[in-house]
Amino acid sequence: MPSSEPLVFLFAGPSGHGKTELARKFGDLMSLEHHFVDCTMFSREIELFGPKPPYTGCELGSPLNNFLARMSGSKSVVFMDEFEKSTKDVWDTLLIPFDQGIRPSIIRWCFPLIYIEGEYMDRRTASKVDCSQTIWILATNKFDPTIHEFCSGNRRDLLESPDRLRSTLLGKLVGSLRKECLSHFGAPLAGRISEIVPFLTFSPDEAAIVADKRIMELEARLARPVKIPSTKEGYNPVGNVRLDILRDSMVCSNIADKYYLPELGARSIFGGVKRAIERKLINQYLEDGDDFSEDQPVTHFIVDVNERNEIEVLLN
């Protein structure tokens, strides 16, 4: 629905479970420009937005200030990663852009400039910036214990129950997260969050899909041509490789079962693909020494699960 106020989403969940990836793709999916903010780098509002006039450096603004000014009145996405690691000073200064809708303004005098309370002002020019169409995405790991406990206690219901029960369970989780958000960030900021989106730990099928995605990326990398230039730039000795996964679902499930750790998320599965497939393949590829050429024939490898439930990588 059309809105005259910004959208503020809180993506809450353990590291490695898709918060950053979804936020990065959010702008692309909606054909919107997006800006990334690493909140671990900012503890003061002047670091995030830049100094106000007439202080030194105000003419430079900051990457976030300049992005908001350039996108004034237009839809855009601002992603603030690890939001909980910033400070109350930063949270307080975000209250105005988070709440900037169409409302009467209160004019205050502040020598030598006039500023308007309730409106975000470009730090370089002191001109009004319309943030009403901005989509803010705040990512946090702060509430991981609550989400881990929820997933452990409700995994079967989440997998097997009808959609209505799933919605009820997730609604209770969001309610708990909103209370924790209120306690940690305070009422002014928590009240401006439009929606809390929980990111749960992976189900077995989801973990297998993550493994499959990583294997497909590995296939694409291995298929690239061999490059043996005179310099190291573009050097790619492992190439012209065709990788066939005989029983894809079994291979992906095997990696997910053995390597997925909820505390590490997708990164643990990526590491499993490297150990179970990539390293074994490269070791066999390099066994014949280092006599590689750009016109060498395609090397064919097969990946399967043997009778001992181990992943095998075989040179065909």
N, C-alpha and C positions, 0 to 999 in steps of 0.2 A: 504494500500500500504506500502511496506517496506520503512523505513525512517531511516536516520542516525542522527535524532534529537529527543529529548524527546517530548512527547505529554504533553501539559499543558492545562487542562480543568479548567474552572471557573464555578462552580455550584452556581448559584445565585437565591435566592428565600427565602421566609419567613420560619421561624423556624417551624419544625414539618411537612414539606411537602416532605420528602423523600431524602434530599441531603445526610445525613449521612448514611441512610440505604442503598441507592444505592451504595455509595462509598465503604461501608463495604462489600457489596456483589460483587462488581466489580471484586476484586481479585479472589473470589471463582468461579464466572462465567467463568473467563478466566484461572482458575487453576494457579494463580500467587500468590506469597507471597506479603503481604501488610503490611504497617507500618502506624500507626496513630499518628498524631501530633496535640496536643491542643495548638493552637497559642496564647491563652490567657496567657500561661505560659512563653512566650519568648518575650523579648523586645530588646535583644542584640544578635548579630550573634554568640558570644562566648557561649551563653546559648543554642543556637540551634545546633551548630556544634562542640562545644568544642574549647579549646585554641589551637593555632598553636605551633609547636615546635619553640623554646626550652622552652616555658613557662610551668610552673608547671601544672600538670594535663593533658598535651597533650597526654600522653600515654594511657589515659582512653577513649579519644574520646567523643562521645555522642551517645545516642540510634539511632538518625537519621544518623549521620556520619558512625557509625558501620554497620548499615543496608545497606547504599549505597555502602560501601566498600565490604561487603559480596556479594552483588548482582551485582557487577561491570560487565558491559557488558551483563547482563541478564535482561529480562523483569520483572518488578515488579511494584507495585502500592504504591505511597506515598499519603496519604490523610491528608490535612492540614485544620483542622476545624476552623471556625471563623477567617479566614485569615485576615480580615480587622482589627482585634484587635491587630495584631502584629505591628511592627514599620518600619519606612523607613530603619533603620539599617538592619533589617531582610530581607526586600524586596530587598535591594541592594545586600546582600550576596547571594541571590538566583538567581541572574541574570546569573551567570556562570553555575550552574547545570541545569537551565532551558534552556540554549542555547548551551549546550555542544554537538556539532556535530563533524563531521570529518573536521577539518580545520587546516591550518598551525598554529603553536604555536609560541608565542614570548617569548623567554627565558630572564628572568631578574635575576640578582644576588641579593640575600638578605642574608647577613651574619647571621648565618653560613650555610644557606641552599640555594639551587637553587629551585625556583618555576617557574611554567609555567603558564603564563596568558592565560586564555581561557580554562583551564582544572581544574576540581575540584580535590583537593588533600586530601587524607586521613589525618586527623589531627594527627593521631597516628604515622604514618610512613613517611609522606610527599610523598607517592607514588600516582601515577595517579589513579583516579577512573573514570570509563567509565559510565556516566549517560545517554548515548544516547538512551538507551532502557527503561528508566524510564517513567512511566505514572504518572504524577502529577495531583492531583485533589484538587483544592482550593475551599472551601465552604465559602460563604459570605452572610450575611443579609444586607449588606450595601445599596443595591439598592431596598429594599422592597417597598418604596413609589411608585417607577416607576412600579413595577410589580403589586401592588395592584390596581393602577390606570388603568393599561392596562386590568386587569381581569374584573374590574367593567365596563369599557367602551366597552369591546368586548366579554363578556361572551356568548351572544346569537350567534354571528358569530362563535365563537370557537366551540360551540356545534352543530350548525345546518348547517354551510357552508361546501362546498366541500373542499377536501384536498388542492387544489391549493390556495384558499383564506386563509385557515388557515396558510399555509406555508408563504404566503405574509405577513400576520399579524405578525407572529412570527419572520419573517425576520426583520420587522421594529422594533420590540421590541429588538431583539439582537443588531441592529444598535444603538439604544438609550443606551443600556447597555454598549456597547463598548465605546461610548463617555464618559459616566460616569466613566467607568473603567480608561480611559485615564486621566480624570481629577483628580480622587482620587489617583490612584496608580502611575501615571506618565508614560511617554512614554516608557522608557526602559523596565519596567515590563509589561505594557499593550501590547507592541509589541511582547512579547514572549508567550502570551496566544494563544494557537492554536484554541480554540473554547470556546464560552460562551454558557452554557446550562441553560436556564431559567426554574425554577420550579414554576409553576403557582399554585394559590389557587385551591382547589378541586371543581370540578363540583358536583352536587347532586349525580350522580351515583358513582363518585369516593369516595365521603365521605361515601356513603352506603357500598362500598366495604371495606373501612378501618374498618367500624363498624363490618362487617361480619368477617373480619380477626381476630379482637379482640375477638369476641364471640366464634370463633372456638378455640382460645387459652384458653379461659375460660372453654369451654367444656372439653378440654384435661386436664386442671388442676384439675377440679372437679372430673373427672373420676379416678384419681389416688387412690390407696388404702389408707384406714385409717391407720395411724401409731400412736400408743400410747406407746412409749418406756418409760423407767424409767428416761431418760434424755430428755432434750428439743431438742437434735440433731435429725433431721428428723421428728419432731413432725408435724402431719398432721391430725387434728381432723375432718376437712371437706373433706370427700372423699367418694368413692363408690357412686357418684352421677351421674345420667343420666339426661342430659339436652336436651329436645326436643324443637326446635323452629318450631312452627306450620306453620307460614307464614313468612318465612325468609326474603323475600324482603321487606315486610311491616315493620317488626321489625327493620331491618337495616336502612331503609329510615326514620323511625320515630326518631331513635336515631340521625341520621345525621342531620335531619331538626332541632331538638330541641337543640342539643349540639354543633354542629360544629361552631367554631369561626376561621375565617381566620388568625387572629393574633396568635393563638395558634396551629393551624394545627391539626395533628393526636392526639396530647395530649388531646385536648378538647373532641374528640370522645371517646378516651380511658376512660376519666372521665365519659362520658355519659353512657358507658356500665357498669361501676362500679355502678353508682347511679341507673340506670334504671333496671338492672338485678342482678348483683352480691350481692349488699347489701340486696336487698329484699329476695333473695334466702337464704343467710346465716342467716338472722334473723329468717326465718321460720325453717330452719334446726336446729337452736339452741333452739327453743322454748321448746323442751322437756327436757332441762337441759343439763348436761355435761356427761351423762352416755353413752360413746361411746366405741366401741370395734372394734378390727381389723377384726372380722368376721361378722360384722353387714351386713344386707342385703342392696341391692342397693336401694337408695332413688331416686324417679323419679319426676322431675319437668317439667312443661310445660310453655313455654313463648309464649305469643300471644299479639295482639293489640285488645283492647275492643272497644265497640261502641263509647266511649268518646275519642277515639284516644290516649289512655293511654296504656302503656306496663304493662301487668299483668304477674306475676310469681306465678304459682299455683302448690301446692303440689298435685301430682296425687295419 
